[in-house]
Amino acid sequence: MDKLKGKGKEAVGKLTGDHRKEAEGKTDQAKGRAKDAVDEAGDRAKGVKDSLGSDDDR
């Protein structure tokens, strides 16, 4: 959601010449990418944990 909101802000900033709004949009997009990376890392960690399983499963 942050990435989409950021793209909108950046576009409005470019159209209106508002460099601050454009920068806010880029910041929002970066925040969205960071959240995605954290979520992906969590999913990978869960996958590793699941693949290792417990000794009882074997």
C-alpha positions in Angstrom: 0.0 0.0 0.0 2.8 2.4 0.8 4.4 1.8 -2.6 1.1 2.7 -4.4 0.6 5.8 -2.2 4.2 6.8 -2.9 3.8 6.5 -6.6 0.8 8.8 -6.5 2.5 11.4 -4.4 5.6 11.3 -6.6 3.5 11.7 -9.7 1.6 14.7 -8.2 4.8 16.2 -7.1 6.3 15.9 -10.6 3.2 17.4 -12.2 3.0 20.3 -9.8 6.7 20.9 -9.5 6.4 20.2 -5.7 9.8 18.7 -5.0 8.9 18.0 -1.3 5.8 16.0 -2.4 7.9 14.1 -4.9 10.5 13.3 -2.2 7.7 12.1 0.1 6.4 9.8 -2.6 9.9 8.3 -3.1 10.2 7.9 0.7 6.8 6.1 0.9 7.8 3.8 -1.9 11.1 2.9 -0.1 9.1 2.3 3.1 6.9 -0.1 1.2 9.8 -2.0 -0.3 11.4 -2.3 3.1 8.2 -3.7 4.6 8.0 -6.2 1.7 11.6 -7.3 2.3 10.9 -7.9 6.0 7.8 -9.9 5.2 9.7 -12.0 2.7 12.5 -12.6 5.1 9.9 -13.8 7.7 8.3 -16.1 5.2 11.7 -17.6 4.3 12.6 -18.1 7.9 9.3 -19.8 8.5 9.9 -22.0 5.5 13.3 -23.0 6.7 11.8 -23.8 10.2 9.1 -25.9 8.6 11.5 -27.8 6.3 13.7 -28.7 9.2 10.7 -29.9 11.2 11.1 -31.7 14.5 12.9 -34.9 15.2 9.5 -36.4 16.0 8.4 -36.0 12.4 11.1 -38.4 11.1 
